[in-house]
Amino acid sequence: MKLLKSLLAGAMLASVSTMAFADQPVVGIITKTNTNPGFVKMREGAEQMAERLGLDLRAFAGKFDGDNDGQVEAIENLMAAGARGILITPSDTKAIVPAITRAREAGIIVIALDTPLEPIDAADGTYGTDNFEAGRLIGQWAAGKLGDAAEEAKIAFLDLAISQPSVDYLRDQGFMDGFGIDTKDPTRIGDEDDPRICGHEVTAGSEDGGRTAMEKLLQLCSDINVVYTINEPSAAGAWEALKAVGKDDGSVLVVSIDGGCPGVRNVKDGVIGATSMQFLDKMGSLGIEALAKHIISGEKPGTTPGKDFFDTGVLLITDNPVEGVPSVDTKRGLELCWG
């Protein structure tokens, strides 16, 4: 029965590409930037599926992480082009909602990728990593690695943006939950009172931002021994700052989230202790498939049982496993990574 369903689904999508979509309906993908390797991989996954299904995919991106105006302009361009569906990784999960509402009112299906909107039902569906779980895994790993010393840890948080988009606070708060820190308001960064927290700085998800943020936090706490980072580029920048003050001697645990090949290699080289891998190409391809199904039949995007989004999976990568925290090593990570 499962095989039959699979064959029927494949037949339906094949008919979409050869018959219903002979006129190549316009759809769009809007990423935060076009330079981050993760978003490049997401776009590639979308492009491959769009070509297979006979969709005319138009790709847009913000000029920088946080460029809400650029994403609003992209939505307006797609509306003017007669787009039937839009995939978006929102830079500002609240400020983008009015533009998305206008698109949906115009009959366009909108699916968020990677980063849920606020509220999440401002989009027709969401396909992405369980970002809280991704953070929780690296938090559990760091706490397990330190053992009893976790009670005296000094932790630096390298977050994403001042606007605190959902991907930012979900990963941050997930790490705290895994490490054993009271998160207070789970949708807010910086309201905690745990003495182990040295501080939070934003990085814009970049290597330069990670370096600058780490330098600032080292001025506040010279004895930092755990560094949470929003993504692997910021982790690489943080490591350069740590190295500059002689803290590249194994005394600091750096953890991150992404699963890009450079990041996995940094795990292998000991720069990052553990990283949570997400599957961005899967988000792009599944998002396009969901748009196609909606265009041909009106079918709504699905969700993972027990969640209000479709979970595309997360996998902890480390060469130093901790008992009770599921993970795979960097050999496997390098087989699965992107970028």
N, C-alpha and C positions, 0 to 999 in steps of 0.2 A: 504494500500500500504506500509506504514511504517513497519507494522508487517511482511508483506511478505518479504520485503527486509531484515529484521532482521533474519527471518527464513532461507532465502537463504544464508546469510552470515554465519550463524551457520552451515548449511549443508556443505558449502564449507570448513570450517575449520575442521569439523568432517571428511570429506573425506581426508583432508591433513593428519590427524593423523592416519587414518586406512589404507590408500592406498598409496598416493604419498610419505609419509614420513615413510614408513615401514622400510627404511634403516637408519633412524635417522640422517639426515644431521647435521653436526657440526655447531654450532653457538657459539658466545662468548659474554660475558658481562665483561667490564673492568670498575671498579669504581675507584674513587680517593684513597679510603682506604677501608679496610674491617672491620674497627672498629667503624666508625661513624654509629649510629643507622639508620640514613636516608638511607645510601647506603646499609646497611643490608636489610632494608625493600624493597628497589628498587630491589636488587638481589632476594629476596624472591618472589616478584611479577613476575619477569622474570622466575624464576624456576618453579613456578606453571603453568604459561602459556606454557612453553616449555614442561613440562611433559604432559599437556593436548594435545598438538599438535604433540607429538612424535619427538621432536627435542633433539639432544644431546648438552646440554648447558655446556660450559666450562667457569668457573668464574675466573677472575683475578682482582688484585687490586694493586695500588701503595703501597709502604711501608709507605708513609706519604703523606699528602696533598701537592702537588707540585712535586711529583716524576714523572717527565716526562719520564725519562730513563726507569723506571719500566713499564710505560704504552707502550712505544715503544717496549720493549721486549715482552710484552703480545701480541701486534699486530703481531709481528714476529712469536711467538709461534702458534698463531691461523692460520696464513697463512701456516705455515709448516704442521699444522694438517688438512689442506684442508677445513677450515671454509667457509661457504657460506655467512655468515652475522655476523656483529659485532655491538654491542651496547657499547657506551663509554661515560663516564662522564669525559671529559678531564681536567687534572690538569693545563696544560699550553695550552691555546686555540690557540696559534700561533705555538709554537714549535712542537706540535704533528702533524701538518698538513702534512708535508712531508711523515711521516709514514702512515697516513691515505690515502694519494694520492697513495702510492704504493699498498696498499690493494685494493683500488677501481680499479686501473689499472689492477690488477690481477683478477678482476671480482667479488670482494666481496662487498656486499652492506654494507655501514656503516651509522649508525644512532647515532647522539649525543643525550644524555639524560641529562636534567637539565641545562647543560652549553653549550651554542652555540659556535661553532668553529668560528674562525676569518680568513677568511670570513665565514659566516654561510653556504654558498653553498659548502664549502669544504667537507661537509658530504652530503649523499643522502637525509637526512631528520633530523629534530630535534623535539624531544618530551620533553616538559618541562614546568615549571612554567614561566609565564611572569614575569621575575625577576624585571624588571623596575616597573611594577604594584605592585608587592609585597612590594618593597621599598616605592613606592608612598603612599600606604595605611598607613604604619606606620608613614610616614612623615606627612600626613594629620592628623592622629590621634594625634600625638604629638603636632602639631601646634594648633589643636582645643582644646586640653586639656589645653594648656598654655593660650590660648586666647590672649589678648593684650600683655601679658608678653613674647610672642614668639619673639617680636621685640628686646628684650634684652637677649635672650637665650644665653647660653654658651654650645656649643655642642662638644662632643667628638665622633670621628668616629673610630670604631674598625673594620677594614677591614680584608681581607683574606690574600693576599700575595703581595710581592713586584712586581711580574710579572703582577699583575692586570688582571687576567683572566676575561672573559666577565661576568660571574656570579657576580664577585666582583664589577666591575664598574657599572653594571646595577642596582644592589640593592642600592649601595651607591648613585648614581645619581638619582634614583627613589625617595629615601628618601628626597634628596635636593629639587626635584621638588615638592613633596608633602608638604614640610615645607615652601616653598617659597624662596629658595636660587637659585641664578643664577648658573647653572652648568658649564658654560663656555664650554669646550670640553666635550661632553657627554660620550666619550669613555676613559676619563682620570680622575684619582683620584688625587686631591691635587693641582689643578691649580686655585682653587677658591680664591676670595679675600673678601668674606663676613666676617666681623669682628666677627660674632657670632661663627665662626668655631675655636675651640681651637687647633685642629690638628687631624692628622690621624696616627694610628699605626696598624701594621698587627698582626694577632693572630694565623694564620695557622688553624683557625676554631676550636681551642681547648680551654678547660677551663683554662689550664695553660697559654696559649697565651693571653687569654682575661684578666686574672689577671695582667700579666706583662704589657700589653698594657695600661690598665687602670691606673696602678701605674705611668707609664711614663707621661701620659697625665695629671694626677692630679698634677704632679710637675710643669707642664706648666700653668695649670689653676685650681686653688684650688676651684673656684666657678662654676665648671661644674654643669649644672642642666638637661642636656639631653644627653643620651648616645645611639647612633646608633650602633648596633652590626650585623655583617654579619650572625651570626647564634646563636642558643640558648646555645650551650656549651660555646661560648665566652661570652655570656651575663651572664651566671652563674659565670664565672671567674671574670668578671667586677664587679659583685655584691659583691664578696668577698673582692675585693680591696676597694670598696666604704664603705663596712661595717667596714673595718679595720680603716677607718678615720672618722667614725661616720656619714657617709652619707647614712645610711640605714633608715632614719627617714621620708621618703616620699618626700624629697626635690629634688630628682633626678628621672627623668623619663628614664627608660630603655626600648628600643624597639628592636625587633629582627624579625628573619625570620626562619621558619623551620616547626613547627607543630608536633614535637616529644612529646610524653607523658610527659617526664620530663620537657620540656619547657612549656607545657600547665599547668602543676602543678605549675610551677614557676609564671605563670600569675595569677593563682588562689591564690597563697600565697603572691602576691604583689611584687615579685622580678622583674618580667618583667611586664610592663604596658600593652603592646599589642604585639602580634606576628602575622605574616602572615603565615598561614598554607599552605604548598604545599603537593602534593599527589604523593609521590615517588613510591609507589607500582604500581600505575596506569601508571607511566612512563615506568616501567620495563615490565609490562604485555602488554601494547599497543605497545611497541617497539618490543617485540618478535612476536606479532601478525603481525606487519608490515613486519618483516623479512620473516615470513611464507608466507604471501601473495605474496611477491616479488619472493620468491623461486618457488612457484607453478605457478605464472601467469605473473611475470615480473612487477606487479603493483608497482608504486612508492609510497613512503610514502606521506600521505596527509598533508595539512596545515589548520589552522583555517582561515576562511575568513578575509581578511584584514591584515594578519600577514604572516611572512615568516617561521613560525614554527607551530607545533601543540600544542596549549595551553592546558595544563592538569589541569588548574584551580588554584585559590588562594582564601583564606578565612581569613579575619581578626578575631582574637580571642582576646577578652578583656571583663572584667567585668565592665568596665567603658566606656560605649559607648559615642561617640561624634556625635552630630547631623550632618547629611550629609555624614557620613563615615559608610558604611554598615559593620556590624560585627555580630558575634554570641558570646554567653558567654562561659565560660570554661566548663559548664556542657555539652554543645553540643561539644565543642572542645575535651573533654575527650572521647566522643563517637567516634570521627573521627581520633584521633591521632594515631601515630605509635611509636614503640620502647618501 
